[in-house]
């Protein structure tokens, strides 16, 4: 059983390598850039799949967590502490090796937080916020939960849009690379394109390995029980509130991880990453993938984000995702692959037929 | 702060509050008959305003408004018939996502049709600078139009639900769908009707407020969020309480500019929404006893 479960992970790893070789052979290495970005977005999507598909809790605010992660890391890496370097706290941090001094483009002295420290802080901040928001929000159900998470997302968007500290409508730019170890840094420089591609997909592989094992464990069964009938799960002794909260925090953490890495990869982040349309897009992708289907969500996430990043949808980007959402929910609420008309195709029946409700 | 300025803020708050209340009533009408929160409610307001402005190019204002309201009602009917009516036992999650998808589709269609431009109907009487002066306080005549038309609208709705057969049938469906069907009421038609009514109210509101707030393809979203806040604040489904809640939120928001930058104005409203959802999801005027029987 365990071997069968890990087989898709191996297939994914092979696919990642194959795509790299194909792109190199076809002379289109620039595709790897968009695939790297799509990979980071996929982290948000698989996390949201766990929350929406398996736990049955909708979130219309996940772009908010992505943005909190990206913005926190970006702000810490660019906010110049040089002017306050005399302060006790700043010198203490400097002495502890958490800060890095340098010069900006114009030769002025700058003192900023080290990227890996910023990354850890960003993740911790997001997890703390997710915990504080999730605790009361997850008591709500249905429309109320949807509106509350939508409200949270809107607050994050309005705050980053209105705060001059994080560049208001311009966002944060010139975010430094995130050096991991010798020769590898999270950066958009084309020299490190291939390394970054493998880094992003390594993270996705790790997340998928974690999540696929999680949903097949005791936790996963508890989550499906909550999805099926929350009160019944509660009565059977499943601590529903705790499970819902930990999945909310886990998926927010994955979103923040994607946010941090993509921000360093792009060298900047803008308020559009926090917009409600982004949250809706993530929900749309989870829905197209089949709600409770991690692999479906991953495939759709990579495909749609890749097309969107390549500009295939032109100025109809938002419209495409809106229509996809509408069409899927109207005609195939269990996802494209489980739709009645797809299952009726004779050849596919054997493949998808047994893969009914998990 | 001088009393005049205080009053000026109050008037602004009441104007916006009235608009939020109208949007909230639109939410409530659909919620009462179907149990759906229509996330596309704000888009009805935007559509009303946009169509009104477009028709005003060759029609006088009253006719343009009438046309806009009819067109929005038609859109409401079409939405229900095409996207909701034929679903068999849809889950709440599915309905939420469908109405979100609809709101995006309408918004993008509006962007395609009308572009990103900001539009407005002309002031119904006078111009943007004309004002009625009461002592040192100045009120734009459009504010009186907004308040007046909203009051008439609420009175008409009350009459409709209390006195007419159709209104009573809708209320019967809201109370108990099965029982209403057994009495020969077509619940499906009542749902369509609720979408039509709700769209019409939204469309009219969109026309009336456009001289003050202007209308743009994406102006529906924030209105919907405010309207929902008000609906929750008053207790979902309770339209009279929504008016009180609307005035409360409008005034709070208007005075919030005092203590916070205007950029955070929306944050106030949403924070109130979250707070109310956490603390008292049955709303300020909701019955705690009845609330215990409901599922939030």
Interface residues (C-beta under 8 A of the other chain):
Chain A: X56 X58 X60 X136 X137 X139 X140 X141 X142 X143 X144 X146 X147 X148 X150 X151 X152 X154 X155 X158 X159 X161 X162 X276 X277 X280 X283 X284 X287 X316 X318 X319 X321 X322 X323 X325 X326 X329 X330 X333
Chain B: X37 X83 X87 X90 X91 X92 X93 X94 X96 X97 X98 X100 X101 X102 X103 X104 X105 X107 X108 X109 X112 X221 X225 X228 X232 X261 X263 X264 X266 X267 X270 X271 X273 X274 X277 X278 X281 X295 X296
